[in-house]
Each structure stands twice: as C-alpha cells, then as structure tokens.
Amino acid sequence: MNTGTGKKALAGIGLLGVGSLVLAGCAGGSDDGDAPAAETGEVTVWVVGTDTPDTARDYLKETFESENEGWTLRLEEKTWADVSETYVAALQSNDTPDVVEVGNTQAIGFIDQGLFSDLSDIRGDLGDLNPGLEEAGTYDGAFYAAPYYAGGRVVFYSPEIVDGDSLPATLEEYVDAGIEMRTDTVSGIYAPGRDWYNMLPYIWTYGGEIAVQDGDTWDAQFSSDESLQGLELLQKVYAEATNAPKDGNETDAHVPFCAGEVAFLSAPAWMQWSILAEADAENPGCPDTYGKDLGAFPLPGATEGETAPIFAGGSNIGVAALSENQAMAKEVVKIMLSSGYQDLMAEGGLTPALLDSAASLPDTPVAQAQAEALANSKGVPTSPNWAEVESSLIIQDSLVRIAQGEDVKAVAEKLDTDIEAILNG
C-alpha cells in the first residue's frame, strides 16, 4: 500500500464526479439476483489504485474461494482515469467485470444508467455503514452501491501555535478561537474562498442542505434560514479569521501550515503525509518543526460533544447489472463489507465503511479524528445532474463573492436559482 500517493488519491475521489459519463436511461439492474448460481466459475473484481492493501486483497480471494468451492476470484487494479468511459464500456459489454469500485460522487451516474444491480436484498447483511457513503449509493430508495472506505476532513494544528489542551468545543468557539489567533502573518483558520468542501459543515451544522428532492423536483437550499446561519458564520471567518486568498483554493494548504502561518487547517486527512514529508522530498513538509507532534481533531458541531457533519469522500462498490454471476458477486460484496475485511482496511490506515471496524484504525490523532468525523458525514445530492453543478463552478464562485463581502442572502438566492436550473434541467 502506498501511504503517500494513495491517500492523495483518496482525497481526490470526491472531486471526480461523473461529468464524462453519458447520463441516460434510468436506474435498473439484473432481475437474475435470485437465479441459482452456477456450480463453478470465476468472479472478477475491479479495485481502483493502490489504496486497497494487499492483506485485504489476499483475504478477499482466500475467503471467497474457501467459502465457494469450485469458484475462483480474479482481482484487477484499475486507475481513476479508467473510471469513466472504460468502465461504462466494460459494464455495457458481454465481458463485464462482476464487482467494481467507483468514487462516491460517481456512483449515481452508473446507477442512473442502469449499470448496477439493486443490492437492497443484502443490505441487512452488511452491518452499520458510513452514512454519507451509503447515501451516495442509494437511489430512489433502493441500495445499489455499498460503501467501501471513506475519507474526510479533520482540523490539523501544531502544538507550536495551538494549545492542544484548550481546543474549541463548538463551531462558534472554533471560529472565535480562529479570530483570536489571527495576526498579520498567521491565519487563525485557513479558509481560501473557493474551498467549498470546507463550507458544507457550516450549513449542515445548523440544519441547512445543498438541495432536497420533492418528487421529481430539486429545491436548492443555500438561502434557507438554516443554511444562511452557517454561511454568515463562514463570512465572519473570511473577514476576521483568515489571511488566505479570497479567490484561492485548498491546493497545497500544507505550504502555509509548514511556514507557521496557520493555526487551524481543516483539510483531508491525507494532508498529514504532505505535512510530514521529509525535507529532501520533491514536495517537502515540516516533520521536524510544525509537523512535529502533529495534532488533529474533528470539526466541532453546534453544541458541545457533537461533531459538525462533514462531506464523506471515498469509494463505493457495485455489482454489474450485466454480470452473469449475480449471486456470487453479492457474496463478494458481503465479504468486502465483513468485519474481517474491513478491519484490514482500517489497519492499513483507511477509514472503514463498516463503523465497528474503526476500532482497528491506527492509534494516531489523525486516524482517530477522521473516524470520529466521518461517523457524522453527508454527501452531495444524489442527482445524475450533480456533476454538472460541480463542473460549472457556481458554488466556488458564489463563495468568493461571500468572501469578498457581498450580501450573503442575495448570493445564496442566486446560487439556489442556478443550481435548480441544472438539477431540474
């Protein structure tokens, strides 16, 4: 397992979207799920990148083949570049893989095209799963793509700047602490204007939403009273707690952190590897200065003892609708969501989809903080048109306007109108 680039790949999963997919047709799946399984055969599983550790891969093959005499399992590793046209072509062919991993924001596109089978009949066998990723794989009330592993944001801090014994207990305390620690050279909270994934907890904390569905119609919610409460608090961060560029993005946020210019950095958990990179690395970190004894905690929520809901990045797994091995493919999914398999994912440093397996995570501040944060996570609207919203950059552009001091309600109302035009188009 590559503990550096692998984590970076995880962080990018949530950004991939399904823009390259031709979103046509409707959700469907094979009607052969209850058909008798053949006595022998081969099941093909596609995983993406190097994140799935070798221990888990070996466990999957050995467990499946020992429990299903006469069957073999072939596991193939794909790249994130494959998860578009390559996947679509394969899943529509007579030589389809049986089980595939996709990014969580990609799942809805495959479901909408009818490329995944309905897994609702085995949902009861899979235990307590990451709620954000489960939502990403659910469409029209049916369960099509099971959570696989998750990635989320935590708040990093350096003991050189922040007292770890006096961390904020609520989101408002977090903002107040950021304002207090801000100087001409230090951002109390590093918050570039275009970083929209870090915006979401502010609206979700107070009960706001991106958009909700009423029948066949989507109602965007950034201008609701609940969302506005969060956006107004975020505008306070932009005005009083950060020195980050108002039109900047979250790229390379470890650079100001390692320069001692950031007190609180809310970033994907994989950011630790950039912070801890050795000085002679191509992109050096600061393991001996601000990365030493690196601290992390989940973003706090509205009341003490609660975490703020965060965006759940990560992966889901689906069974190909055209697979001739429906029953065996579902057995594979059950194994991949079993405690034995998910414990190995956790031991490899990935936040497991099975919540009980979080106990197997490494005992590090970052791993534990990420698991706690992801236990309260959400996803983007499960619309096949959502990828167009992301690619249009209307959310990022609206946040820049808020960061620049424009009226929050007016910006939010315009954003809602634009989102609804896309989702209902």
C-alpha positions as CSV (number, residue, x, y, z in Angstrom):
1,M,0.0,0.0,0.0
2,N,1.3,3.4,-0.9
3,T,0.7,5.5,2.2
4,G,1.6,8.8,0.4
5,T,0.1,9.0,-3.0
6,G,-2.6,6.5,-2.0
7,K,-4.0,9.0,0.5
8,K,-3.9,11.8,-2.0
9,A,-5.8,9.7,-4.5
10,L,-8.5,9.2,-1.8
11,A,-8.8,12.9,-1.3
12,G,-9.5,13.4,-4.9
13,I,-12.2,10.8,-5.2
14,G,-14.9,13.1,-4.1
15,L,-13.9,15.6,-6.8
16,L,-14.0,13.3,-9.7
17,G,-17.7,13.4,-10.4
18,V,-19.4,11.8,-13.4
19,G,-19.0,14.6,-16.0
20,S,-17.6,12.3,-18.6
21,L,-20.4,9.8,-18.3
22,V,-23.4,9.9,-20.7
23,L,-26.1,10.1,-18.2
24,A,-29.0,8.4,-20.0
25,G,-31.6,5.8,-19.1
26,C,-32.9,5.1,-15.6
27,A,-31.7,3.1,-12.6
28,G,-32.1,-0.6,-13.1
29,G,-30.3,-3.9,-12.7
30,S,-30.5,-7.5,-13.4
31,D,-33.6,-9.5,-12.5
32,D,-31.4,-12.6,-12.1
33,G,-30.3,-11.9,-8.5
34,D,-32.3,-14.9,-7.2
35,A,-31.4,-17.2,-10.0
36,P,-29.5,-20.4,-9.0
37,A,-25.7,-19.8,-9.1
38,A,-23.6,-22.0,-11.4
39,E,-21.6,-24.7,-9.7
40,T,-18.2,-23.3,-10.9
41,G,-16.9,-20.1,-12.4
42,E,-14.9,-17.0,-12.0
43,V,-15.8,-13.7,-10.4
44,T,-13.9,-10.6,-11.5
45,V,-13.4,-7.7,-9.1
46,W,-12.0,-4.3,-10.1
47,V,-10.5,-2.0,-7.4
48,V,-9.0,1.4,-8.1
49,G,-5.5,2.5,-7.3
50,T,-3.3,1.2,-4.5
51,D,-5.4,2.1,-1.5
52,T,-6.8,-1.4,-1.0
53,P,-4.0,-3.1,1.0
54,D,-2.5,-6.4,-0.1
55,T,-3.7,-8.0,3.1
56,A,-7.3,-7.2,2.2
57,R,-6.9,-8.4,-1.3
58,D,-5.5,-11.7,-0.2
59,Y,-8.2,-12.1,2.4
60,L,-10.9,-11.5,-0.2
61,K,-9.6,-14.1,-2.6
62,E,-8.9,-16.7,0.1
63,T,-12.2,-16.2,1.9
64,F,-14.3,-16.2,-1.2
65,E,-12.7,-19.3,-2.7
66,S,-12.8,-21.3,0.6
67,E,-16.5,-20.5,1.1
68,N,-17.5,-21.2,-2.5
69,E,-15.9,-24.4,-3.7
70,G,-15.3,-24.5,-7.5
71,W,-15.2,-20.7,-7.8
72,T,-12.2,-18.5,-8.3
73,L,-11.8,-14.8,-7.8
74,R,-9.7,-12.6,-10.1
75,L,-8.9,-9.1,-8.7
76,E,-7.7,-6.4,-11.1
77,E,-6.4,-3.0,-10.3
78,K,-7.6,0.0,-12.3
79,T,-6.8,3.7,-12.2
80,W,-9.1,6.6,-11.6
81,A,-8.7,7.6,-15.2
82,D,-10.4,4.3,-16.1
83,V,-13.5,5.1,-14.1
84,S,-15.3,6.8,-16.9
85,E,-15.5,5.6,-20.5
86,T,-13.5,2.5,-19.8
87,Y,-15.9,1.5,-17.0
88,V,-19.0,2.4,-19.0
89,A,-17.9,0.4,-22.0
90,A,-17.0,-2.6,-19.9
91,L,-20.2,-2.6,-17.8
92,Q,-22.2,-2.5,-21.0
93,S,-20.4,-5.4,-22.6
94,N,-20.8,-9.1,-22.6
95,D,-17.4,-9.3,-20.8
96,T,-18.3,-7.2,-17.9
97,P,-16.5,-7.4,-14.5
98,D,-18.7,-8.6,-11.7
99,V,-17.9,-6.2,-8.9
100,V,-16.4,-2.7,-9.3
101,E,-15.1,0.1,-7.1
102,V,-16.2,3.7,-8.0
103,G,-15.8,7.1,-6.4
104,N,-18.7,8.1,-4.2
105,T,-19.8,11.0,-6.4
106,Q,-19.5,8.8,-9.4
107,A,-21.8,6.1,-8.2
108,I,-25.0,8.0,-9.0
109,G,-24.1,8.2,-12.7
110,F,-23.6,4.4,-13.0
111,I,-26.8,3.8,-11.1
112,D,-28.8,6.2,-13.3
113,Q,-27.6,4.4,-16.4
114,G,-28.8,1.1,-15.1
115,L,-25.3,-0.3,-14.9
116,F,-25.5,-1.5,-11.2
117,S,-27.7,-4.2,-9.7
118,D,-30.0,-3.4,-6.8
119,L,-28.4,-4.7,-3.6
120,S,-31.3,-4.0,-1.3
121,D,-31.8,-7.7,-0.7
122,I,-28.4,-8.0,1.0
123,R,-28.4,-4.6,2.8
124,G,-29.4,-6.3,6.1
125,D,-26.3,-8.5,6.0
126,L,-23.9,-5.6,5.9
127,G,-24.0,-4.0,9.3
128,D,-23.7,-0.4,10.3
129,L,-22.2,1.5,7.4
130,N,-20.8,5.0,6.8
131,P,-24.0,7.1,6.4
132,G,-22.6,9.5,3.8
133,L,-21.3,6.8,1.5
134,E,-24.5,4.8,1.9
135,E,-26.5,7.8,0.8
136,A,-24.2,8.2,-2.2
137,G,-25.1,4.6,-3.3
138,T,-28.8,4.9,-2.7
139,Y,-31.2,6.0,-5.5
140,D,-35.0,6.2,-5.5
141,G,-35.0,4.4,-2.1
142,A,-33.0,1.4,-3.4
143,F,-29.5,0.4,-2.3
144,Y,-27.2,0.0,-5.4
145,A,-23.6,0.7,-4.3
146,A,-22.3,-0.3,-1.0
147,P,-19.8,1.9,0.9
148,Y,-16.2,0.7,0.7
149,Y,-14.0,3.1,2.5
150,A,-14.2,6.7,3.5
151,G,-12.0,9.8,3.6
152,G,-12.8,13.1,5.3
153,R,-11.6,16.4,6.7
154,V,-10.1,16.9,10.1
155,V,-8.7,20.0,11.7
156,F,-4.9,20.0,11.9
157,Y,-2.9,22.1,14.3
158,S,0.7,22.4,15.6
159,P,1.4,22.5,19.3
160,E,3.9,25.2,18.4
161,I,1.0,27.5,17.8
162,V,-2.1,25.9,19.4
163,D,-2.6,24.7,22.9
164,G,-3.9,21.2,22.5
165,D,-5.4,21.2,26.0
166,S,-7.8,24.1,25.1
167,L,-9.4,23.1,21.8
168,P,-12.8,24.6,20.9
169,A,-15.8,22.5,21.7
170,T,-18.4,24.1,19.3
171,L,-18.2,25.5,15.8
172,E,-18.8,29.0,17.1
173,E,-15.9,28.6,19.6
174,Y,-13.8,27.3,16.7
175,V,-14.5,30.5,14.8
176,D,-13.9,32.7,17.8
177,A,-10.6,30.9,18.5
178,G,-9.6,31.4,14.9
179,I,-10.3,35.1,15.1
180,E,-8.3,35.4,18.3
181,M,-5.3,33.7,16.9
182,R,-5.2,35.6,13.6
183,T,-2.3,38.0,13.2
184,D,-0.9,39.8,10.2
185,T,1.1,36.7,9.4
186,V,-0.9,33.9,10.8
187,S,-4.4,32.7,9.7
188,G,-6.3,31.5,12.8
189,I,-8.4,29.4,10.3
190,Y,-7.0,28.8,6.8
191,A,-10.1,29.4,4.6
192,P,-9.5,30.2,0.9
193,G,-12.7,31.3,-0.8
194,R,-13.1,28.6,-3.3
195,D,-12.7,25.7,-0.8
196,W,-16.4,24.6,-1.0
197,Y,-16.0,21.2,0.7
198,N,-15.0,23.1,3.9
199,M,-18.1,25.3,3.5
200,L,-20.5,22.4,3.7
201,P,-20.1,21.7,7.5
202,Y,-21.1,25.3,8.2
203,I,-24.5,24.9,6.6
204,W,-25.1,21.3,7.7
205,T,-24.3,22.1,11.3
206,Y,-27.4,24.3,11.6
207,G,-29.7,22.1,9.6
208,G,-29.1,23.5,6.2
209,E,-28.9,21.5,3.0
210,I,-27.4,21.8,-0.5
211,A,-30.7,20.7,-2.2
212,V,-33.6,18.5,-1.3
213,Q,-35.8,16.5,-3.6
214,D,-39.6,16.8,-3.7
215,G,-40.9,14.2,-6.1
216,D,-39.1,14.8,-9.4
217,T,-38.1,18.4,-8.5
218,W,-35.0,19.6,-6.7
219,D,-35.2,22.5,-4.3
220,A,-31.8,24.2,-3.6
221,Q,-31.4,25.2,0.0
222,F,-28.5,27.6,0.4
223,S,-30.9,30.5,1.0
224,S,-32.8,28.7,3.8
225,D,-32.6,30.3,7.2
226,E,-30.6,27.3,8.5
227,S,-28.0,27.5,5.6
228,L,-27.8,31.3,5.9
229,Q,-26.8,30.9,9.6
230,G,-23.9,28.8,8.6
231,L,-22.9,31.0,5.6
232,E,-22.9,34.1,7.7
233,L,-20.6,32.4,10.2
234,L,-18.4,31.5,7.3
235,Q,-18.3,35.0,6.1
236,K,-17.1,36.0,9.6
237,V,-14.2,33.5,9.1
238,Y,-13.3,35.1,5.7
239,A,-13.4,38.6,7.2
240,E,-11.8,38.1,10.6
241,A,-10.0,34.7,10.9
242,T,-8.1,34.0,7.7
243,N,-5.4,35.6,5.6
244,A,-6.0,33.0,2.8
245,P,-6.8,34.4,-0.7
246,K,-10.4,35.2,-1.0
247,D,-10.4,33.7,-4.5
248,G,-7.9,30.9,-3.7
249,N,-8.5,27.2,-3.4
250,E,-7.4,24.5,-1.0
251,T,-4.4,23.3,-3.1
252,D,-1.1,22.9,-1.3
253,A,-2.5,24.1,2.0
254,H,0.3,22.4,3.8
255,V,2.7,25.0,2.5
256,P,1.4,27.9,4.7
257,F,0.9,25.4,7.5
258,C,4.6,24.4,7.3
259,A,5.6,28.0,7.2
260,G,4.0,28.6,10.6
261,E,1.3,30.7,9.0
262,V,-1.8,28.7,10.0
263,A,-3.3,27.8,13.4
264,F,-6.2,25.6,12.3
265,L,-6.2,23.8,9.0
266,S,-9.3,21.9,8.0
267,A,-8.1,19.6,5.3
268,P,-8.5,15.9,4.1
269,A,-6.8,13.5,6.5
270,W,-4.2,12.6,3.8
271,M,-2.8,16.1,4.2
272,Q,-0.7,14.6,7.1
273,W,1.5,12.9,4.5
274,S,2.3,16.3,2.9
275,I,2.9,17.9,6.2
276,L,5.2,15.0,7.4
277,A,7.1,14.7,4.1
278,E,10.9,14.7,4.6
279,A,12.9,17.9,3.9
280,D,14.6,16.2,0.9
281,A,11.3,15.1,-0.7
282,E,10.2,16.6,-4.0
283,N,7.5,18.5,-2.1
284,P,9.0,18.8,1.4
285,G,6.9,19.1,4.5
286,C,7.9,20.1,8.0
287,P,8.2,16.9,10.1
288,D,10.7,18.5,12.5
289,T,9.0,21.8,13.0
290,Y,5.3,22.5,12.7
291,G,4.6,18.9,11.8
292,K,6.3,17.6,14.9
293,D,3.7,16.1,17.3
294,L,1.0,17.0,14.7
295,G,-2.4,17.3,16.3
296,A,-5.8,16.8,14.8
297,F,-9.5,16.8,15.9
298,P,-12.9,16.6,14.2
299,L,-14.5,19.9,13.4
300,P,-16.9,20.6,16.3
301,G,-20.6,21.0,15.8
302,A,-23.3,23.3,17.1
303,T,-23.3,22.0,20.7
304,E,-20.5,20.6,22.9
305,G,-20.0,16.9,22.4
306,E,-21.1,16.9,18.8
307,T,-19.1,16.9,15.6
308,A,-20.0,19.0,12.6
309,P,-21.3,17.0,9.6
310,I,-18.6,16.7,7.0
311,F,-18.5,15.7,3.4
312,A,-17.7,12.0,3.0
313,G,-15.3,11.4,0.3
314,G,-14.4,7.8,-0.6
315,S,-15.5,4.8,-2.6
316,N,-18.5,2.6,-3.2
317,I,-18.7,-0.9,-4.7
318,G,-21.4,-2.1,-7.1
319,V,-22.4,-5.3,-8.8
320,A,-22.6,-5.0,-12.6
321,A,-26.2,-5.3,-13.8
322,L,-25.0,-7.5,-16.7
323,S,-22.9,-9.8,-14.6
324,E,-23.9,-13.4,-15.1
325,N,-22.7,-14.2,-11.6
326,Q,-25.2,-12.1,-9.6
327,A,-25.4,-14.4,-6.5
328,M,-21.6,-14.9,-6.3
329,A,-20.9,-11.2,-6.9
330,K,-23.2,-10.4,-3.9
331,E,-21.2,-12.8,-1.8
332,V,-18.1,-10.9,-2.7
333,V,-19.7,-7.6,-1.6
334,K,-20.7,-9.3,1.7
335,I,-17.0,-10.3,2.3
336,M,-15.8,-6.8,1.4
337,L,-18.1,-5.4,4.0
338,S,-17.4,-8.0,6.6
339,S,-15.5,-7.2,9.8
340,G,-12.6,-9.4,8.8
341,Y,-12.1,-7.5,5.6
342,Q,-12.9,-4.0,6.9
343,D,-10.6,-4.5,9.9
344,L,-7.7,-5.0,7.4
345,M,-8.7,-1.8,5.5
346,A,-8.6,0.1,8.8
347,E,-5.3,-1.4,9.9
348,G,-4.0,-0.1,6.5
349,G,-4.9,3.4,7.6
350,L,-8.2,3.7,5.6
351,T,-11.3,4.8,7.4
352,P,-13.5,1.7,7.0
353,A,-17.1,1.7,5.7
354,L,-18.1,-0.6,8.5
355,L,-18.3,1.7,11.5
356,D,-17.4,-1.1,14.0
357,S,-14.1,-1.6,12.2
358,A,-13.0,1.9,13.2
359,A,-11.6,0.2,16.4
360,S,-8.9,-1.3,14.2
361,L,-7.6,2.1,12.9
362,P,-4.0,3.0,13.9
363,D,-3.9,4.8,17.3
364,T,-2.9,8.1,15.9
365,P,-4.6,11.5,16.4
366,V,-5.3,11.9,12.6
367,A,-6.7,8.4,12.1
368,Q,-8.9,8.6,15.2
369,A,-10.1,12.1,14.4
370,Q,-11.0,11.2,10.9
371,A,-13.0,8.2,12.0
372,E,-14.9,10.3,14.6
373,A,-15.6,13.0,12.0
374,L,-16.8,10.5,9.3
375,A,-19.3,9.0,11.7
376,N,-21.3,12.2,11.2
377,S,-21.0,12.6,7.4
378,K,-23.1,13.5,4.4
379,G,-22.9,13.5,0.6
380,V,-23.9,15.7,-2.3
381,P,-27.4,15.5,-3.8
382,T,-28.0,12.1,-5.5
383,S,-28.9,13.6,-8.8
384,P,-27.3,12.4,-12.1
385,N,-27.0,16.1,-13.0
386,W,-24.9,16.9,-9.9
387,A,-21.6,16.5,-11.8
388,E,-22.7,19.5,-14.0
389,V,-23.2,21.6,-10.8
390,E,-19.6,20.8,-9.8
391,S,-18.1,21.4,-13.2
392,S,-19.9,24.8,-13.5
393,L,-18.0,26.1,-10.5
394,I,-21.1,28.1,-9.4
395,I,-20.6,27.1,-5.8
396,Q,-17.0,28.2,-5.7
397,D,-17.8,31.5,-7.5
398,S,-20.5,32.2,-5.0
399,L,-18.2,31.6,-2.1
400,V,-15.7,34.0,-3.5
401,R,-18.4,36.7,-3.6
402,I,-19.3,35.9,0.1
403,A,-15.6,36.1,1.0
404,Q,-15.4,39.5,-0.7
405,G,-18.1,40.8,1.5
406,E,-21.2,40.7,-0.7
407,D,-24.7,40.2,0.8
408,V,-24.9,36.6,1.9
409,K,-28.6,36.1,1.3
410,A,-28.5,37.7,-2.2
411,V,-25.6,35.5,-3.2
412,A,-27.3,32.4,-1.8
413,E,-30.6,33.1,-3.5
414,K,-28.8,33.4,-6.9
415,L,-26.9,30.2,-6.2
416,D,-30.1,28.3,-5.5
417,T,-31.6,29.5,-8.7
418,D,-28.6,28.4,-10.7
419,I,-28.4,25.0,-9.0
420,E,-32.1,24.3,-9.6
421,A,-31.8,25.2,-13.3
422,I,-29.1,22.4,-13.6
423,L,-30.7,19.8,-11.4
424,N,-34.2,20.2,-12.9
425,G,-33.0,20.8,-16.4
